[in-house]
Amino acid sequence: MTDLGAVKKRLAELRAELALHAHRYYVLDDPLIADAEYDALLQELLALEQRYPELVTPDSPSQRVGGVPLAQFAAVEHAVPMLSLDNAFGSDELRDFEGRIQRFLKTEGSLSYVTEPKLDGLAVELVYEHGVFRLGSTRGDGQFGEDITRNLKTIAAIPLRLLQKDGSPLPARIEVRGEVFIGLADFARLNLERGEAGESLFANPRNAAAGSLRQLDSKITAGRPLDFYAYGVSDPAALPCAGQGELLAYLGELGFKINPLVRLCDDIEAVIEQFARLLFLRGELAYDIDGMVVKVDDFLLQKRLGNKANSPRWAIAAKFPAFQATTRLVGIEFGVGRTGAITPVALLEPVRIGGVLVGRATLHNEDEIRRKDLMIGDTVLVQRAGDVIPEVVKSVAEKRCGREQPIIMPLECPQCGHQLVRPAGEAVTRCLNPHCPAQRVRALIYFAGKSGLDIDGLGKKAVEQLVREGLIRDIPDIYRLRAEQLAPLDGWGDKSAEKAIAAIGAAKKTTFARLIAALGIRHVGEVTAQLLEQRFKSLAELYGAKEEDFLEVEGVGGQVAASLFDYFQDPAVRLMLGELEELGLRIEQGEAGAQLLPLAGTVFLFTGTLSGLSRNEAKARVKELGGQVASGLNKKVTHLVAGEKAGSKLKKGLELGLNILTEEDFLRIIAANNQ
């Protein structure tokens, strides 16, 4: 075949035919041809592409594996954040979930839901442009993930080109989300092979899937039995679907594998019945699930409900009861957290719970030890809460023999020897020594870790090693590291050192919210950091803020405000942050387009009863359009929305000459700016 046009035509035919047969085999489990016939078609395609490499396309089956190993994964920003889900445990909490939705929407009517098995795998996003798979990434922290396109291409259940039904046009761009996982039988075979080869075994299927997807060499990933189910898209607005059920059917038509246990439920009681059904089936499934995801079906209602800081209001994860087992508590270890909290950890006779060998479990604090009546030597009931975190549930007092020993909290810090205190009203015993080495190490680990700036190469073990070697003592020291300091260390080398230094350099550019969260301020997590980012735009503003300024931020209470004020008034903190800026740390606004949104710069306060929508929905609409919401009347309020029976706030607002809006005025503003 020498005519280039004929070669192009034949390659197109082969790609289409191979895509069809791969879909029938891997997705529908209903092959049309024998394996040998498929192999013959693939070999013909490979031979033509080898002869005419300029005709290779990204959607060709030959591109599922290829290329030299990567040095590191590139960062990918999700166009729409991949949020986590709130959890529900049992039928009462599912009914509470519906109650919250009804109050938000100001309706008492039944709602329809779509339920889906919650696979215990790894969430990913797949970007298709004009039907061709262009980019795949991990969820990461929800805002930024890692580019694992080459690895995702090795998974046969992920189409490289979308199918077209009846010639219907494909979306110009679609961002599909789903779960990569390994089935139980495949996991058992994988571990058997690794054991025979003298390699370490994976702890569970989820770890195996995650480790396989994060291989820098896609050929290793291709050798792992990875599978995929699609469960949604980033933005369904441009698709011909009115709800989640229609969306999943549409994704199936495009060639994606959809879990056959997805169900449409007419009301919350049907959801509860399906939860019980899945719990019963759990042990018979070919893959691990740890619960059931519940989503409001209607996309218009989803849009009205919107999102909280980290999770959508219209979806929840109904979690299965934890796996449990009994074992013996053989000792106690006291750890020191980054805020000085002393945490007792139970040392257990190793026991297998839900496929994972457990030898340690958290005991939280002294009150929990007393409440659960725990003693060293006890037989104890242990569970993996949410199938992840090991926890001691209780002692089995009936099995005591009289040789058990009481658990005594230390009087001095196990790391620095400083006297411990238990502040009034708190359950936690603390070391208040700001120079405690354990706290410094934990703070450094937190700053560089997933909850902080997520600096690749600076995991827990690496940070502990760098502290032992005297290379870092405080956060700014991280930015002073050089490759020649790291390369000679045990377990490093030139490539690892260069990779870590490059990641540290990339971490000099971060968002305001991410930096605040990474600092590990007591009582301040990711959600509070995001709230602060909406109110304060620079570190200088935080330095000048008083406690009452922090209290003006909706969602910040007295305890958090006091913690923030104390932290940013500390001269050592200001010196440390000043060093970071001198070392090149630059803060970008996380909400890049916030200043362009129509209500940017406005602060709304609501008083009285709204009739057309709930107070929560009204607040959500303001925030979506770039405005802020105040919890009380203060000098920064620009608009006061007065509903029925507005009281003293309306009177005070009139005296202050504020812009007073009726509910109708407010709805007109929202409608005009949503166009």
C-alpha positions in Angstrom: 0.0 0.0 0.0 1.9 3.1 -1.2 -1.0 5.6 -1.8 -0.8 7.9 1.3 -4.5 8.6 1.0 -5.3 4.9 1.0 -3.0 4.4 4.1 -4.8 7.2 6.0 -8.2 5.7 5.1 -7.1 2.2 6.2 -5.6 3.5 9.5 -8.9 5.3 10.2 -10.8 2.1 9.5 -8.6 0.1 11.8 -8.7 2.6 14.6 -12.5 2.7 14.4 -12.8 -1.1 14.3 -10.4 -1.7 17.1 -12.1 1.0 19.3 -15.5 -0.8 18.7 -14.1 -4.2 19.6 -12.3 -2.8 22.7 -15.5 -1.2 23.9 -17.4 -4.5 23.3 -14.8 -6.5 25.2 -13.7 -4.2 28.1 -16.8 -2.2 28.7 -19.8 -4.3 27.6 -18.1 -7.7 28.2 -19.7 -8.9 24.9 -17.0 -9.4 22.3 -17.9 -9.7 18.6 -14.7 -11.3 17.4 -12.1 -13.8 18.8 -8.9 -12.5 20.4 -6.8 -13.8 17.5 -8.9 -11.6 15.1 -8.4 -8.6 17.3 -4.7 -9.2 17.5 -4.4 -9.5 13.7 -6.1 -6.1 13.3 -3.8 -4.5 15.9 -0.7 -5.9 14.2 -1.8 -4.5 10.9 -2.3 -1.1 12.5 1.1 -1.2 14.2 2.9 -2.2 11.0 1.3 0.6 9.1 2.1 3.2 11.8 5.7 1.9 12.0 6.0 2.5 8.3 4.2 5.9 8.4 4.9 7.4 11.8 3.7 10.8 10.7 0.2 9.3 10.5 0.1 8.2 14.2 -2.8 10.0 16.1 -3.4 10.4 19.8 -6.5 8.2 19.8 -4.6 5.2 18.2 -4.5 2.0 20.2 -0.8 2.0 19.8 -0.6 5.1 22.1 -1.9 3.3 25.1 1.7 2.6 26.1 4.8 4.4 24.9 7.6 6.9 25.5 10.5 7.1 27.9 9.7 7.3 31.7 8.9 10.8 33.0 11.1 12.6 35.4 8.1 13.9 37.4 4.4 14.5 37.0 3.3 18.0 35.9 0.6 19.8 37.9 -2.8 20.2 36.4 -5.4 22.7 37.6 -9.0 21.5 37.4 -11.3 23.9 35.6 -14.0 23.0 38.2 -12.7 21.8 41.6 -13.0 18.1 42.4 -14.8 18.4 45.7 -14.9 15.7 48.4 -18.2 14.4 49.9 -19.7 14.8 53.3 -20.5 11.4 55.0 -23.7 9.9 56.4 -23.7 6.9 58.6 -27.1 5.1 58.6 -30.7 5.9 57.6 -31.3 8.7 60.1 -28.4 10.7 58.7 -29.6 10.2 55.2 -33.0 11.6 56.2 -31.2 14.5 57.8 -29.4 15.0 54.5 -32.7 15.4 52.7 -34.0 17.6 55.5 -31.1 20.0 55.0 -31.8 20.1 51.2 -35.5 20.8 51.8 -34.8 23.6 54.2 -32.2 25.1 51.8 -34.7 25.0 48.9 -37.7 25.9 51.1 -39.7 22.9 49.9 -41.3 19.9 51.6 -41.7 17.8 48.5 -40.0 14.5 47.8 -36.8 14.5 45.8 -35.4 12.0 43.3 -31.9 10.7 43.7 -29.4 8.6 41.9 -27.4 6.2 44.0 -24.0 4.7 42.9 -21.7 2.2 44.6 -18.8 4.1 46.2 -15.7 2.3 44.9 -12.6 2.2 47.0 -10.2 3.4 44.3 -8.7 6.6 43.0 -10.7 9.5 41.5 -9.4 10.9 38.2 -10.5 13.4 35.6 -10.4 12.8 31.8 -10.5 15.7 29.3 -11.7 15.0 25.8 -11.6 17.6 23.0 -13.7 16.9 19.9 -14.0 13.3 21.1 -10.3 12.6 21.6 -8.7 11.9 25.0 -6.2 14.8 25.6 -5.5 15.0 29.3 -5.9 12.9 32.4 -5.2 13.8 36.0 -5.6 12.8 39.6 -7.9 14.5 42.0 -5.0 15.8 44.1 -6.2 18.4 46.5 -9.3 19.1 44.5 -8.0 22.2 42.9 -4.7 20.8 41.5 -3.9 17.3 40.4 -1.1 15.5 38.6 -0.9 14.9 34.9 -1.1 11.1 34.5 -2.4 11.0 30.9 0.1 8.4 29.7 -0.8 6.1 32.5 -4.5 6.4 32.1 -4.1 5.6 28.4 -3.0 2.1 29.4 -6.4 1.4 30.9 -8.5 -0.4 28.3 -11.8 0.6 29.8 -10.9 4.3 29.2 -11.8 5.2 25.5 -9.1 7.1 23.6 -11.8 8.3 21.2 -15.5 8.8 22.2 -18.2 6.8 20.3 -20.7 8.6 18.2 -24.3 7.3 18.3 -26.3 7.9 15.1 -24.0 10.6 14.0 -24.8 12.8 16.9 -22.2 15.6 17.4 -19.7 15.1 20.2 -19.1 17.8 22.7 -16.2 20.2 21.8 -14.8 19.6 25.3 -16.0 17.3 28.1 -14.3 16.6 31.4 -15.3 13.2 32.6 -14.8 12.0 36.2 -14.6 8.5 37.5 -12.8 5.9 39.6 -9.8 3.8 38.7 -9.7 0.6 40.7 -8.4 -3.0 40.8 -10.8 -5.9 41.2 -10.4 -8.3 44.1 -9.4 -11.3 41.9 -6.9 -9.3 39.9 -5.5 -7.9 43.2 -4.9 -11.4 44.6 -3.2 -12.4 41.4 -1.0 -9.3 41.4 0.1 -9.9 44.9 0.8 -13.5 44.2 3.0 -12.6 41.3 4.8 -9.9 43.4 5.4 -12.4 46.2 6.8 -15.0 43.8 9.1 -12.3 42.4 10.3 -11.4 45.9 8.7 -7.9 45.7 6.8 -6.2 48.5 3.0 -6.9 48.6 0.3 -4.2 48.3 -1.7 -3.6 51.4 -5.1 -3.4 49.6 -6.6 -2.9 46.2 -6.8 0.9 46.6 -3.1 1.2 47.4 -2.3 -1.0 44.5 -4.4 1.2 42.1 -2.9 4.4 43.5 0.6 3.2 43.3 0.1 1.9 39.7 -1.3 5.2 38.5 1.7 7.2 39.9 4.4 5.2 38.1 6.7 7.5 36.1 7.1 4.7 33.6 3.7 4.0 31.9 4.9 0.5 30.9 4.8 -0.5 34.6 1.2 0.9 34.8 0.3 -1.1 31.7 1.2 -4.3 33.4 -1.2 -3.7 36.3 -4.9 -4.8 36.1 -6.5 -1.4 36.3 -10.2 -0.8 35.6 -12.4 2.3 35.4 -16.0 3.4 36.0 -17.3 6.8 35.0 -19.6 8.6 37.5 -19.9 12.2 36.3 -18.6 15.3 34.5 -17.2 18.6 35.8 -20.0 20.7 34.3 -23.1 19.1 32.8 -24.6 22.4 31.6 -23.6 22.0 27.9 -24.7 18.4 27.7 -28.1 17.1 26.6 -28.9 15.8 30.0 -31.4 17.0 32.7 -30.1 14.9 35.5 -27.5 12.5 36.9 -29.4 9.4 35.6 -29.6 10.8 32.0 -25.9 11.8 32.3 -24.7 8.3 33.2 -26.7 6.9 30.3 -25.2 9.5 28.0 -21.7 8.6 29.1 -22.4 5.0 28.4 -23.3 5.9 24.9 -20.0 7.8 24.5 -18.2 4.5 25.4 -17.6 4.7 29.1 -18.1 1.9 31.5 -21.0 2.7 33.9 -21.5 0.7 37.1 -24.5 -1.7 36.7 -25.6 -1.1 40.3 -26.5 2.5 39.7 -30.1 3.1 40.7 -32.7 5.9 40.3 -34.6 6.3 43.6 -37.9 8.2 43.7 -37.5 9.3 47.4 -35.1 9.1 50.3 -36.8 5.9 51.6 -35.9 4.2 48.3 -32.3 5.4 48.8 -32.2 3.8 52.3 -33.5 0.5 50.8 -30.8 0.6 48.1 -28.2 1.2 50.8 -29.3 -1.9 52.6 -29.3 -3.9 49.4 -25.7 -2.8 48.5 -24.5 -3.6 52.1 -25.9 -7.1 51.6 -24.3 -7.5 48.2 -20.9 -6.0 49.3 -19.2 -9.3 50.1 -20.3 -10.8 46.7 -18.9 -8.0 44.5 -15.8 -8.4 42.4 -14.4 -5.1 43.7 -14.2 -3.2 47.0 -16.8 -0.6 47.9 -17.0 1.3 51.2 -20.4 2.8 50.8 -22.9 4.4 48.4 -22.9 7.9 46.8 -26.3 9.6 46.8 -26.9 12.5 44.4 -29.9 14.7 43.8 -30.9 13.7 40.3 -32.1 17.1 38.9 -29.2 19.3 37.6 -31.3 22.5 38.1 -31.7 21.6 41.7 -28.0 20.7 42.0 -27.2 24.2 40.6 -29.5 25.9 43.1 -28.0 23.9 46.0 -24.5 24.7 45.0 -21.4 23.8 47.0 -20.0 24.4 50.5 -16.3 25.1 50.9 -15.2 21.5 50.2 -18.3 19.5 49.3 -21.5 19.8 47.2 -24.8 20.2 49.1 -26.6 17.9 46.6 -24.5 14.8 47.3 -23.4 12.7 50.2 -21.4 9.5 50.8 -23.5 6.9 52.8 -20.7 4.9 54.5 -20.9 1.3 55.4 -20.2 0.1 59.0 -16.5 -0.3 59.7 -14.8 -3.7 59.7 -14.1 -4.9 63.2 -11.9 -7.5 65.0 -10.6 -8.2 68.5 -6.9 -8.3 69.5 -4.8 -7.4 72.5 -3.5 -3.9 73.6 0.1 -4.6 74.4 1.4 -1.0 75.0 1.0 2.7 74.6 3.0 5.3 72.7 2.6 9.0 73.2 3.0 11.1 70.1 3.5 14.9 70.0 1.5 16.8 67.3 2.3 20.0 65.5 0.3 22.0 67.9 1.8 20.3 71.0 -1.2 17.9 71.4 -0.1 14.7 73.2 -1.9 11.8 71.4 -1.9 8.3 72.9 -1.5 5.5 70.3 -2.4 1.9 71.1 0.2 -0.7 70.2 -1.7 -3.8 69.2 -1.0 -7.5 68.5 -1.2 -7.3 64.7 -4.7 -8.3 63.4 -6.1 -8.3 59.9 -9.2 -6.1 59.5 -10.8 -5.8 56.1 -7.7 -7.0 54.3 -5.3 -4.7 56.1 -2.8 -5.7 58.9 -3.4 -3.3 61.8 -0.8 -2.9 64.6 -1.5 0.6 65.8 -4.7 2.6 66.5 -5.5 6.0 67.8 -6.9 6.6 71.3 -7.5 10.3 70.8 -7.0 11.6 74.3 -7.1 10.8 78.0 -10.9 11.2 78.3 -11.4 8.6 75.5 -9.2 6.2 77.3 -11.2 6.6 80.5 -14.6 6.4 78.7 -13.6 3.2 76.9 -12.1 1.8 80.2 -8.9 0.7 78.5 -5.9 -0.9 80.2 -2.6 -2.3 78.9 -3.1 -6.0 78.4 -6.8 -5.7 77.6 -8.6 -7.6 74.8 -10.0 -4.8 72.7 -12.4 -4.4 69.8 -10.7 -2.5 66.9 -12.3 -1.1 63.7 -11.1 0.7 60.6 -13.4 3.7 60.8 -14.7 4.5 57.3 -12.6 1.4 56.3 -9.4 3.5 56.7 -8.4 4.8 60.1 -7.8 2.1 62.8 -9.6 2.9 66.1 -10.0 1.2 69.4 -13.8 0.9 70.0 -13.8 -0.5 73.5 -12.2 -3.0 75.9 -13.7 -6.5 76.4 -13.6 -6.4 80.2 -15.0 -9.9 80.5 -11.7 -11.3 79.3 -9.5 -9.6 81.9 -7.2 -11.8 84.0 -6.1 -9.3 86.6 -2.6 -8.7 85.2 -3.7 -5.6 83.1 -2.0 -2.3 83.9 -3.6 1.2 83.9 -2.8 3.7 81.2 -1.1 6.7 82.8 -0.7 10.0 80.9 2.8 11.4 81.1 3.6 14.6 83.1 6.4 15.6 80.8 6.7 15.9 77.1 8.2 12.6 75.7 10.2 14.6 73.2 11.5 17.7 75.0 10.8 17.0 78.7 8.8 20.2 79.1 6.0 20.0 81.7 2.6 19.1 80.1 -0.6 21.0 80.8 -4.3 20.3 80.1 -6.0 23.6 79.6 -9.3 24.1 81.4 -12.2 23.0 79.2 -10.1 21.0 76.8 -9.7 17.2 76.5 -6.2 17.4 75.1 -3.0 17.5 77.1 -0.4 19.7 75.5 3.3 20.6 75.4 3.5 24.4 75.4 7.2 24.6 74.6 7.4 26.5 71.3 10.9 25.0 70.7 9.8 21.4 71.2 11.6 19.4 68.4 8.6 17.1 67.8 6.3 20.1 67.2 8.8 21.6 64.8 9.1 18.4 62.8 5.3 17.9 62.7 4.9 21.5 61.5 7.5 21.0 58.8 5.9 17.8 57.7 2.5 19.5 57.6 3.7 22.5 55.7 5.4 20.4 53.0 2.7 17.6 52.9 -0.6 17.1 51.1 -2.5 19.4 53.5 0.1 22.1 53.0 2.0 23.1 49.9 2.3 19.5 48.7 6.0 19.7 47.8 6.9 16.6 45.8 9.9 14.7 47.3 9.4 16.2 50.8 7.2 13.5 52.4 7.2 12.6 56.1 10.3 10.4 56.0 12.3 12.9 53.9 11.5 15.8 56.2 12.4 13.8 59.3 15.7 12.9 57.6 16.5 16.5 56.8 15.8 17.5 60.4 18.1 14.8 61.7 20.9 15.9 59.3 20.5 19.5 60.5 19.6 20.8 57.1 16.2 22.3 58.2 15.0 23.6 61.5 12.2 25.9 60.5 10.0 26.5 57.4 12.2 29.0 55.6 15.0 26.5 55.7 13.1 24.4 53.2 13.6 27.2 50.6 17.3 27.4 51.4 18.0 23.8 50.4 20.4 23.0 47.5 20.6 20.0 45.3 24.2 19.4 46.4 23.1 19.1 50.0 20.5 16.5 49.2 22.2 14.3 46.6 24.8 12.7 49.0 22.1 11.7 51.6 21.0 8.1 52.0 18.2 7.2 49.6 18.6 10.4 47.5 20.9 10.8 44.5 21.2 13.5 41.8 17.9 13.0 40.2 15.9 12.9 43.4 17.7 16.0 44.7 17.0 18.0 41.5 13.4 16.9 41.5 12.9 18.0 45.1 14.6 21.4 44.5 12.4 21.9 41.4 9.3 21.1 43.5 10.5 23.6 46.2 10.9 26.2 43.6 7.4 25.6 42.2 6.1 25.9 45.8 7.3 29.5 46.0 4.2 30.4 44.1 1.0 29.6 46.1 -2.4 30.9 46.9 -3.3 32.9 50.0 -5.6 30.2 51.3 -3.2 27.4 50.8 -0.4 29.2 52.6 -2.6 30.0 55.6 -3.7 26.3 55.8 -0.1 25.1 55.4 1.1 27.2 58.4 -0.8 24.9 60.7 -2.4 27.6 62.9 -4.4 26.1 65.7 -8.1 25.7 64.9 -7.5 26.8 61.3 -8.0 24.3 58.5 -8.6 24.4 54.8 -12.2 25.7 55.0 -11.3 28.6 57.4 -8.3 29.4 55.2 -10.6 29.8 52.2 -12.9 32.0 54.2 -9.9 34.2 55.2 -8.8 34.5 51.6 -12.2 36.0 50.7 -11.8 38.7 53.3 -8.0 39.4 53.5 -5.8 39.9 50.5 -2.3 40.1 52.0 -0.2 39.1 55.0 0.0 42.8 55.9 -3.8 42.9 56.3 -3.6 39.9 58.7 -0.9 41.6 60.7 -3.1 44.6 61.2 -6.3 42.7 61.9 -7.9 42.7 65.4 -9.9 39.9 66.9 -13.1 41.7 65.9 -11.9 41.8 62.3 -11.6 38.1 62.2 -15.0 37.7 63.9 -16.6 39.6 61.0 -15.7 36.7 58.7 -18.7 34.5 58.4 -17.8 31.1 59.8 -15.1 32.3 62.2 -16.0 32.1 65.9 -14.3 33.4 69.0 -11.9 30.6 69.5 -10.6 30.7 65.9 -10.4 34.5 66.0 -8.3 34.5 69.1 -6.0 31.9 67.7 -5.5 33.9 64.5 -4.9 37.1 66.4 -2.3 35.6 68.7 -0.6 33.9 65.8 -0.2 36.9 63.6 0.8 39.1 66.5 3.7 36.8 67.4 7.0 38.5 66.4 8.6 35.1 65.6 5.8 34.4 63.1 6.2 37.7 61.4 9.9 37.2 61.2 9.4 33.7 59.7 6.9 35.0 57.1 9.1 37.9 56.2 12.0 35.4 55.6 9.7 33.4 53.3 8.9 36.5 51.2 12.7 37.4 51.0 13.3 33.8 49.8 10.9 34.3 46.9 7.5 33.1 48.2 4.8 34.8 46.2 1.1 34.8 46.9 -1.5 34.6 44.1 -5.2 35.0 44.7 -6.8 31.6 44.7 -10.0 33.0 43.1 -8.2 34.4 40.1 -11.4 35.7 38.6 -13.0 36.9 41.8 -12.3 40.6 41.0 -14.1 40.2 37.7 -17.3 38.8 39.2 -20.2 41.2 39.3 -20.6 41.4 43.1 -16.9 41.6 43.9 -16.3 44.2 46.6 -19.8 44.0 48.1 -20.7 42.7 51.5 -24.3 41.5 52.0 -26.2 41.1 55.3 -29.6 39.4 55.5 -32.2 40.2 58.1 -35.8 39.0 58.5 -37.5 36.1 56.8 -37.1 35.4 53.0 -40.1 33.9 51.3 -38.8 33.0 47.8 -35.6 31.2 48.8 -33.8 30.1 52.0 -31.2 32.3 53.8 -28.5 29.7 53.0 -29.4 29.7 49.3 -29.4 33.6 49.2 -25.9 33.6 50.8 -24.7 31.0 48.3 -25.9 33.1 45.4 -23.9 36.1 46.7 -20.7 34.2 47.1 -21.0 32.6 43.6 -21.1 36.1 42.1 -18.0 37.3 44.0 -19.6 39.0 47.0 -19.1 38.4 50.7 -21.7 37.7 53.4 -21.5 39.3 56.9 -23.0 37.6 60.0 -23.6 40.9 61.8 -23.9 44.6 61.1 -20.5 46.2 60.7 -18.8 49.0 58.8 -17.9 46.8 55.9 -21.6 45.9 55.0 -22.6 47.5 51.7 -26.1 45.9 51.2 -28.7 45.1 53.8 -31.4 42.7 52.5 -34.5 43.1 54.6 -37.1 40.3 54.5 -40.4 40.0 56.4 -40.3 41.0 60.1 -36.9 42.6 59.8 -36.0 44.0 63.2 -33.3 46.1 64.8 -30.7 45.5 62.0 -33.0 47.2 59.5 -33.5 50.2 61.8 -29.7 50.5 62.4 -29.0 50.1 58.7 -31.4 53.0 57.9 -29.6 55.1 60.5 -26.2 54.3 58.9 -27.5 55.1 55.4 -26.8 51.6 54.1 -28.2 50.4 50.7 -31.4 48.7 51.8 -32.9 46.0 49.5 -36.2 44.2 49.6 -36.2 40.5 48.7 -37.5 41.4 45.3 -34.6 43.9 44.8 -32.2 41.2 45.8 -33.6 38.6 43.4 -33.5 41.1 40.5 -29.8 41.7 41.2 -29.1 38.0 41.3 -31.1 37.3 38.1 -29.5 40.2 36.2 -25.9 39.1 37.1 -26.6 35.4 36.3 -27.3 36.2 32.7 
